[in-house]
Amino acid sequence: MWKINGKSWSNKLRKLAIKYRNICHDWQFNDEQRFALRDYYYANGLLLNCLNSDFYVSREVRQEIEDILLLPTAEIEKRNSASF
């Protein structure tokens, strides 16, 4: 049964995942975008390592970092411009 319907089932599952879970997109990033995503990932990892180590930051700074850690750059810039 899988041999006959497998491809069709896979396509239907992929469409449902995209529709209801917003996953499985074929993003087609170019090299520059892939490098930017890689750098973003590593920078966030470094920040988390610092926050989870003995490195001291005040509670306010820690909370601010945690609040914006995974936000898109445009949202962070919007928050920064609104605070001035």
C-alpha positions as CSV (number, residue, x, y, z in Angstrom):
1,M,0.0,0.0,0.0
2,W,2.9,2.4,0.9
3,K,4.5,1.8,-2.5
4,I,1.4,2.8,-4.3
5,N,0.3,5.7,-2.1
6,G,3.4,6.8,-0.3
7,K,4.3,9.8,-2.4
8,S,0.7,11.1,-2.4
9,W,0.5,10.6,1.4
10,S,3.8,12.4,1.9
11,N,2.7,15.3,-0.2
12,K,-0.6,15.6,1.7
13,L,1.2,15.4,5.0
14,R,3.6,18.1,3.9
15,K,0.8,20.4,2.8
16,L,-1.0,19.9,6.1
17,A,2.2,20.6,8.1
18,I,2.6,23.9,6.2
19,K,-1.0,24.9,6.5
20,Y,-1.5,24.1,10.2
21,R,2.0,24.1,11.8
22,N,3.8,26.6,9.5
23,I,6.7,24.1,9.0
24,C,8.2,22.2,6.0
25,H,8.7,25.3,3.8
26,D,11.3,25.0,1.1
27,W,12.9,28.4,1.9
28,Q,15.6,28.4,-0.9
29,F,18.0,30.7,1.0
30,N,21.0,32.1,-0.9
31,D,24.5,31.9,0.5
32,E,24.4,35.3,2.1
33,Q,21.1,34.4,3.9
34,R,22.5,31.1,5.0
35,F,25.6,32.7,6.5
36,A,23.4,35.3,8.2
37,L,21.3,32.6,9.8
38,R,24.3,30.7,10.8
39,D,25.8,33.7,12.5
40,Y,22.5,34.5,14.2
41,Y,22.4,30.9,15.5
42,Y,25.9,31.0,16.8
43,A,25.5,34.5,18.4
44,N,22.3,33.3,20.2
45,G,24.2,30.2,21.4
46,L,27.0,32.3,22.8
47,L,24.5,34.6,24.5
48,L,22.8,31.6,26.1
49,N,26.1,30.2,27.2
50,C,27.0,33.5,28.9
51,L,23.6,33.7,30.6
52,N,23.9,30.2,31.9
53,S,27.5,30.6,33.2
54,D,28.9,32.5,36.1
55,F,29.0,35.7,34.0
56,Y,27.2,38.4,35.9
57,V,24.5,40.5,34.4
58,S,21.7,42.2,36.3
59,R,18.3,40.7,36.4
60,E,17.0,43.5,34.2
61,V,19.6,43.0,31.5
62,R,19.1,39.2,31.7
63,Q,15.4,39.6,31.3
64,E,15.8,42.0,28.3
65,I,18.1,39.6,26.6
66,E,15.7,36.7,27.2
67,D,12.7,38.8,26.0
68,I,14.3,39.7,22.6
69,L,16.6,36.7,22.0
70,L,14.6,35.0,19.3
71,L,12.9,38.0,17.8
72,P,13.5,39.0,14.2
73,T,15.9,41.9,13.7
74,A,13.1,44.2,12.4
75,E,11.1,43.6,15.6
76,I,14.2,44.4,17.8
77,E,14.8,47.6,15.8
78,K,11.2,48.6,16.1
79,R,11.3,48.1,19.9
80,N,14.5,50.1,20.1
81,S,13.1,53.0,18.1
82,A,9.9,53.1,20.2
83,S,11.9,53.4,23.4
84,F,13.6,56.7,22.3
